[in-house]
Amino acid sequence: MRTQQVGLTRGGRDADNGWEVANAPGGSSLEGVAMAGFRDRAAAGLDMRVLPQPAVIVVIGLGETRLAVDGPDGHRPMTNLVASMTPGPARIRGERVECVEVRLTPRAAYAVLGVAPHELHGSVTGLEDLWGPQDAARSAIRTRPRRAT
């Protein structure tokens, strides 16, 4: 299992560790929003410390696997999560991860999430806890890739 201290690699495939990364060509059309898709093609696993960043991070799971988030509140399985700009001590683990990571500037975070970044209280929380289960599920469904039948 590969351990990361900061965010995952950006751009293309990392054949060495089996991660596939997809970025939107030309970036996002929304100011203050950056997105990338990640897939653990080789089932290498994820073990990542969550570090302070100048952005609010939203992770929307696309696969069936839940992420394990270990933080001050204990161990919580999450499919979708929001990490504040200063998340406190937290670690995210998972196997066969498929997700979309959305990085939001403070202004974009308020516009997209409906919550000011300082209201996130230095935490990693479930998107369901922030928006409620119906809105979080609706968001996840909209981001899931359509598969040919």
Salt bridges, closest charged atoms under 4 A:
ASP14 OD2 - ARG2 NH1 3.49
GLU20 OE2 - ARG13 NH2 3.50
GLU20 OE1 - ARG39 NH2 3.09
GLU20 OE1 - ARG41 NH1 3.01
ASP47 OD1 - ARG91 NE 2.60
ASP47 OD1 - ARG93 NE 3.40
ASP70 OD1 - HIS75 ND1 2.64
ASP70 OD2 - ARG93 NH1 2.60
GLU98 OE1 - ARG147 NH2 3.96
GLU101 OE2 - ARG10 NH2 2.61
GLU101 OE2 - ARG103 NE 3.06
ASP129 OD2 - ARG76 NH2 2.47
ASP135 OD1 - ARG138 NH1 2.67
